[in-house]
């Protein structure tokens, strides 16, 4: 199954609101509800659609700081870090990258003290650099921007 123009339209609808009904998506893209359901099922089976999630505002649930932290891992510390980072609740995203740093993470923290405590957990794995996020310019950009 290829991701044809109709599939891209369905994906765009789902990315805007994954809770809308297949009938509503069908009206938006010009096909029947059963046809939408079948296309979505096929895209799920093929791994094109990998899941659905609820977006929660960290700010509204008490996390006042959003930060980007990079780590330049010490010799022999990268693999242990890659295992332990999965247990850190503060980490929203973690990427292994090229360049001087090995890791870049997006984290949410309650306050400055929480940031300090979190960095203290990281410094045994490598040198850290922290930037505080002021605002989000592009939020959850839909993947169809790259088609």
N, C-alpha and C positions, 0 to 999 in steps of 0.2 A: 504494500500500500504506500503510495506516495502522498506527500503533504501537498495536495493540490490547492487551488485557490479557495475552494469551498471548505476544505479542512482548516486552512488558515483563518477563514472567517469564523468558523466554529471555535477555534482556539482563542481568537481575539475576544469573542463573546465570553468564553469561560474565564479568561484572564481579567476581564472587566468585572465579572460577577459570576463566580462558580456556582452560586446557589440558584441561578435562574433556571427555569424549567426547560426541558427539551422543546416543548411547544413554543416557548418564547424565543429560544435560539432559532428554531425552525422558521418562525415568522421573520426574524431579522436576516436570515441568510437565504430564505426562499425555498426551503424543502420541508418535508413532513417531520413530525416529531419522531416517528419510528426510524426514519432515515438518519436523523441527528443522533439518536440513541445508538444505532449501529455503527456510525462513524466514530463516535466517542469511544465505544467499547473496543473497536479495532485499534484506535490510537492508544488506548490504555494497554491492550494486549501486546502491542509492539514496543511499549516503553516510551512512546512520544509524550503521552501524558503520564507523569510520574506520581501524581497525587494531588490532593486538595488540602488546604490549610486555612486556619483562622488567623488573621493578623491581629496582634494585640499591641496597643500603644504602650511602650515601656514607660513613658512619662506618666500616663494615667494610672499605672499600677506601682508607682513609687520609685522608678529608676530615672533620676534627674540628669545623669551624665551619659552621653554616648561618646565613645572614644574609638580611635583607630590605634592599635598597638602593633608595632613591628618588632620582631625578635631576630637577632643575629645569633644563632645557636653556637654555644661552645662546642669544641671537639667532643664527639661522643654523646652529646645531649639531645640531638635532633630526634632520634627515634624514640627515646623515652618521653620527650615532650609531645610527640605526635600521639602517643597513647594517653597521656594524662590530660591533655587539653579537652578530650571528649567528656571529661567529668566536670568541667568548669561551667556552672550554670550561667555565668556572666557572658559567655561567648555566644554571639549570634551567628557569626561566620568566621571560618578559619581557613586560610589558603596557604599552601606551600608555594613559594614563588621563586623566581630567578632574581639574580642581582646580589647586592651586598647583604641584604637581609634574607632569611630563609622562610619566615612566616609573617603573614599579615592577618590580624584579627579585628573584627568589629565586636565591641563589647558594650554592655550596658551596666551602669553602676548606680548605686543609690546616692552617693555623694563623694566628696573629695577623700574622705577617710577610707571609704570602700575602695576607691581607686588606688590609694597608697597600699592597702592590704593586698589587693589583687596583684599589683606590680611586685610586691614582696614575694608572692608565690612564684612569679615568673623569673626572677633574677638568677636563680640557681641554674636555669637552662640557657641563659645567654644575655646579651646586651639588649635592652629594650629602648624603644622610642615611642612616645605617646603623643598623639594629637587629639584634642577635644573637638568633637563635631559641633559646629555652630548651627547648621541647618542641612536638610536633605534637598538637593536640587532636583534630582530625578528619583522618584520613589517607585520601586517595583516596576521597572520598565518592562513592557510586554516583549516576549521573545520575537514576536512577528516584526519587530523593527529591523531584523537582520535578514528577512527573506529576500 
